[in-house]
Amino acid sequence: MLKVGLIGAGTMGRTHGSAYKQMPDVQLIGVCDVGPVEPKTFAEELQTRSFPSVEAMLDAGPQVVDICVPTPWHKECALAAAKAGCHVICEKPLARTLEDAREIITACETAGVKLFPAHVLRFFPQYATAKQLIDNGAIGKPAAVRTFRGDGFPQGFNDWYADFEKSGGLVLDMIIHDFDWLRWCFGPVERVFAKGLAARVHEHRDYALVTLRMRSGPIAHVEGTWTHPGGFEAKLEVVGDAGMIEFAGSATDPVHLRLRTEAGGPGGVPVPESPLEVDPYFAELRHFLDCLQSGAEPIVTPEDGYRALEISLAALESIQTGRVVTLSE
């Protein structure tokens, strides 16, 4: 029975807590938060204990600590967990700066504990299916990718999303999902150029359009907005010399594979996939815990978390300077 301690009683904490309650081999020993209010109600819903602080929860002896608090508190929570000898699951982004991210990675390595950056997009069936099709050569040689991710402006503890220095805006908090997925599919990013409204995040609006040149060849256009009036939406297109992979709309939409025919016209083939069959957050956490118990290499590594952060920060630098940023990975 794995003992898990959860830090965070907000949206992500509730999402992760719900997943753990469905795992018969996991004991959720308790919940704490970094805010001034003890998360008693949330703990009662999960039928577990609430703790007044991270230190108090660590004293209860968790084997795994899951960090679901806002980005500015990731480092202190991760370092405390590692020092206590706990394995760490940390919501994305791993940290606000590369220096802090590297410190977290080093602390976990020194303590001999595992670190799992929670980049959940790899566990969404549409995106996992798209990667499988790409890897299998279904669209030939990939040339261009377009992603879109949009929602209204998020609400958070003390309105922290509106503080750019804390949140990094949507580039760091939202489309980092797409950066991680693109790097998973196509390898390292060579160059980054971006335009956006990061400086106006305090006005409760943000938008970014980021162009990535992948070292393996494809060019990716990543668009994100926190001004979307219709609720959350995500889209994906990957074009190769033999066809196109397309996903557009809601969580229940299938992935479509459109192949070029000998006559030159497109042919559409829906890929059967049930996006709702397994919750991606459950699948992500189950995967991490299974890897912890078996010793297998996880789909997402600490270095993956670091590199996704690096791409996001390069995009923010490009927005602020108007220049192309070259990465050296």
N, C-alpha and C positions, 0 to 999 in steps of 0.2 A: 504494500500500500504506500503510494507516494504521498508525502505531506506537502501541500502547496499553500503558500501564504500570498494573499493578493493585496497589492498596494494600489488603491484607487477605487472610489465608489461612484465614479461618473459613468458616462456612456460606455466606454471601452471596458471599464472594470465590470460593469453589469453584463456585458457581452461575454467576457471571459469567464466570469463567475458562473453564468448559466451553462456554459460548456462543461466546466469542471463537474457540475452537479450531475451531468449525464454520464460520467466516467466512474464505473464501479470500483476501479483500482486506485482512485484518487481521493484523498481526504483533504478537503479544504479546511485548513485549521483556523483560518480567520481572515479578517479584512481590516485594513487601516487606510488612512489617507494622509495627505500632507497639509490639508486644510485644518481650520480650527475646530471643526465639528466632527465628533466621533460618529462613524457610519453605522450607527446601531440599527436603523431600519433596514438598510441593505443587508447587513449581517443576519438579521432575523429572517429575511426573505430566503436567504441561502441556508438557513438553519446552521449557522456557525457563529463564532465569536467575533466581536469587534474589539479592536485594540486602539488605545489612545495615541500610539506613535509607531513608527517603523521599528524602533529599538525594542519596544515591548513585544511586537509580533515576532521579531527575530529571536527573542528570548524563549519563545514558545517552541522553537526547534523545527521550522520548516526545512525541507530538503530543497525545495524549489521556490523562488520568489518571482512573482509575475508583476511587472511594473506597468501600470496603466494610468499614471498621472501625467499632467502636462509636461512637455519637453523640458522646461527649465529645471525640473526636479529629477530627471532621469539619472544624471551623474551621481548625485548624492545617494540616491536609493540603490543604484547598482553597486557602488563602492561599498556601501554598508552591507549589502547582501553578500558580496564576494568575501568581505572580511569575516563574515559569520560562517563562511564555508557553504553557502547556498548556491545552487545553480540559478541562473538568471534568464528569465524571459523578459524582453524589453520592447515595448511598443515602438514603432517607428515615429520620428527619426531617432536613431540611437542617441543623439545628443544635438545640441545647438551649434557646436563647433567641431572641427576635425580633431583639435587637440583634446577636447573632452571625450570624444568617441574613442580615440586611441588610448586614453587613460583608462576608460572602462574596459576595453579589450585586454590591455596589459594587466590590469588588476585581476581580471577573471583568470587569465593564464597563470599568473603568479600564485593565485589561490588554488589552482587546480580544479576550477569549476567550469562548467559549460556556460556559454553565452549564446542565446538564441534571439536575434533581431526579428521582430514579428512583422515581416513583410508579407501580408496575407494575400496579396493579389496573385501570387504564384499558386494559391490553393483555390482560386475561383475557377470553376470548371471551364468557362469560356476561354479564359486566358491560358489554362493548362492545355486545353484542346488545341488552341491556336499554336502554341509552342510545339506540340507534338506534330502537327501538320507541317510546320516549318522544318523541324528536324528530319521528318520523313521525306522531304523534298516535294511535297504536294503542289507547291506553287513555283517550283524551280528555284532559280537564284533570286533571293529577295533583293529589292532595289529601293523601295520607299515604304515608310510606315507612317500612319497618322493615328494619333490617339486623342481622345477628348474626355475630360472629366469635369463635371460641373455640378454646382449645388448653390444654395443660398449661403449667406455668411453664417458660419457656425457660432453657436453660443457656448461659452465655457466659463470656468471658474474665474471670477473677477475680470471677465471679458478679456482673457489673456490672448486670444487670437488677434485682437485689435492692437496688440503691442508687438510691433515688428521685431524688436530685439529679442523678444521671448519666443514668438511663434515662427518667424521667418516667412509668414504669409503662406499662401497656398502652394508656392513652389516647394517649400520645405515640408509642409504638413500634408499636402494632398497629392500633387503630381509626382512626388517622390515614389509613389506606387508605380507609375508608368516608367520612370527612370530605372527602377529596379527590374521591372519585367523586361524592358528592352535590353538591358545588360545581360539578363539571364538568357535571352534568346540569341543575341548577336555579339556578345562579348564586350570588351572595353569601348568606352567613348573616347574619341580623339579630339573633337572640337565642340564647343558649346557657344551658341549665340541666342540671345533672348531679349524680348521686349515685354514690359509689364507695368503694373500699377503698384508694385510692392510698397512704394513710399506713401501710398494712400490707404493702406490697410486700416489705419486709425479711423477712416471714414466708413468702415464696415463694407468695403468693396475691394475686390482684388481680381486681377486678370493677368494671365501670362501666356505667351506663345514662345516656345523654346524649340530651336532647331539643333539636333544632334547629328554629328557625323560619326557613325560607328566605324571603328578601326577596320572591321571586316567588310565595309563597303556601303551598306544601306544608309540612307538619310532618313531621320525620323523627325516628324513635326508633332510636338506635344503641346496641346492646348488645355488650359485650365481656367475655370472661373468660379468666383464666389459671388456672382451676381445673377445666377441662373434663376429665373422666376418659376420654373416648372418642377422644382424638386430635383433630387439627384438623378444624374444621367451619365452614362459612360459609353464611349464608342471606340471601335478599333478597326483599322484597315491595314492589311499587309499585302503589298503588291510585289509579285515576282514575274519572271519572264514566261511562266507557264500558267499564271492565274492569280487569283486574289482571295484572301481570307477576310471575312467581314463579320463584325458583330456590332449591332447598333441598337440602342434603346434601353430596355429594362433587364432586370436580373433573370427574367423568364425567357428572354429571347435566345434562340439557338445561334451557334456559329455557322456561317455559310461559307462554303468553298465553291468559288466560281472559276472554272477551268477554261482556258482558251482551247477552242476546237480547231480541227484542221481547216475548217472554213473561215476561221477567224472570229467567230461569234462566241459569246460567253455561254457557259452552261452552269446552272446553279445546283448545288448539292447541299441540302441541309445536313449538318453533322448531328446525329442523335446524341443528345446530352441533356440530363436533367439538372439544371442549376440548383434546384431546391432539394435534391435528394439528400445531400449532406451539407450542413452548414459549413462554409469555408473557415470560419473562426474555430469551430470544433475540430475540423480536419487539420488545421495548422497546429493547434495546441496538442492534439493527439499525436501528430507526427513528431513534434519536439520531445514529448514525454517518451514515446516509443524509442526514439534515437538515444535518449538518455539511458534507457534501460538496456538497450541492445548494444550500444557503442557504435551504432551506424553513423555515417556522416549525414547531417541534415541537409535538406534542400537549400536552406538559407544559412550561410555561415556568418561569423562576425565580420569577416572582410567584405562580404556582400553588403552588410549594413553600413560599413564605413564608405564603400565606393558609391552607394546610392546617395549618401549624405554629401560626398564630394561633388557629384554631378549637380545636386541641388544648389549647393553653395556657389559652384561655378556659374550656374544660370543666374543666381542673384547678383553675382559680380558683374556679369555681362549686362544685366538690366541697369545696374547702377553706373557702369562706365561706358556703355554703348559699344564695347569692344568684344571681339571673339576671345574666348578663353580656351587655351589648349591644355589638355590633361595628359599626364605622363604615365598612366597605368600601363 
